Amino acid sequence: MIEGRRIWLTGASSGIGAHMAKELLQRGAHLALTARSLGPLVELSERFPGQVLLVPGDLTDHLQVREIGMTIAQSWGALDTVILSAGTCEYVDVSQFDARVIERSVCTNLLASSYCIESALPLLRAGRTPHLVGVVSAVTTSPQRRAQAFGASKSGLRYLLESLRVDLADEGIDVTLVSPGFVDTSQAQNNAHAVHRHWPASKAASYICQQLLKRPREIVFPTRFLKLLNFLTTLPKRLHLALAKRLTGTQGETSL
């Protein structure tokens, strides 16, 4: 049951996060929406009066995240669900390897999520059937070209959430991982080879929202493609490498 649940959704201004926001609001949820861009959040607030709490900010700023948590606490007193959808994807040029790309990815995809979890846990403990949800990626299953920064940061987030699942189980806080494959977002448009495997962001968001009702350990899609990635890991190294290259775009870009 989504109606009436108090949900904090990050990354709500674009991509899957924006479509999830609309889907959840249409189902009657109350959303605390966070993104750097305020405009799309205001539009949702006006479209769904009384259901939206605007808490914009830069999630890589620890102090701003604490302030967001305090605003939610003052307004609602608790959270029932937290969906960590905010993230970034930068590609690495190994011919001119720049460690700052790794740093930015880890800061946005891993550290920012940990800041949110710090602020969210006390509110979840006060909520109804609490649920922590984090968007990771299928790229952690089978490494892709130029995805070193993205994959490393999302692998860290995966471990963080799976470890939290163990420690939070006794408190009745469920943890769900969301592992998208290729999704049609602005970050995916340059991947010519993968375009036929893309899910529209709207379809991905609808699928996630529906699956969250079941509170599974992990939500993965598209299923057939992810099964292929898992199969690759069982192949000899040379064959795995050759096929992994074929699964990326002409410029070696992945759209996970």
Order of alpha helices (4+ residues) and beta strands (2+ residues): beta-alpha-beta-alpha-beta-alpha-beta-alpha-alpha-beta-alpha-beta-beta-beta-alpha-beta-alpha-alpha
